[in-house]
Amino acid sequence: MMMMMDNELIITGAFLGAGLLAYVVIPGLLVMWDRVLDHMESGGNGK
């Protein structure tokens, strides 16, 4: 019984952690990619 509970907690924590990580990382990657594309389009001369 106790082992089962621990496993559920670990799995729930892993899902929550992965969800939170994706929630933070994905928008950050999109913003960075957007900046890289802007930089390449402008030829690297600031904005």
C-alpha positions in Angstrom: 0.0 0.0 0.0 2.7 2.5 1.0 4.8 1.6 -2.1 1.8 2.3 -4.4 1.2 5.7 -2.8 4.9 6.7 -3.2 4.8 5.7 -6.9 1.6 7.7 -7.5 3.2 10.7 -5.8 6.4 10.4 -7.9 4.4 10.0 -11.1 2.2 13.0 -10.3 5.2 15.1 -9.4 6.9 14.1 -12.6 3.9 15.1 -14.7 3.5 18.4 -12.9 7.2 19.1 -13.2 7.2 18.3 -16.9 4.1 20.3 -17.5 5.5 23.3 -15.7 8.8 23.0 -17.5 7.1 22.9 -20.9 4.9 25.8 -19.9 8.0 27.9 -19.1 10.5 26.6 -21.7 8.3 26.5 -24.9 7.3 30.2 -24.9 11.0 31.0 -24.1 12.2 29.0 -27.1 9.5 30.6 -29.3 10.6 34.1 -28.2 14.3 33.3 -28.7 13.6 31.8 -32.2 11.6 34.9 -33.1 14.5 37.1 -32.1 17.0 35.0 -34.1 14.8 35.3 -37.2 14.4 39.1 -36.7 18.2 39.4 -36.3 18.8 37.4 -39.5 16.2 39.4 -41.5 17.7 42.8 -40.4 21.2 41.6 -41.3 22.3 41.9 -37.7 22.1 45.7 -37.5 20.2 46.1 -34.2 16.5 46.6 -34.6 
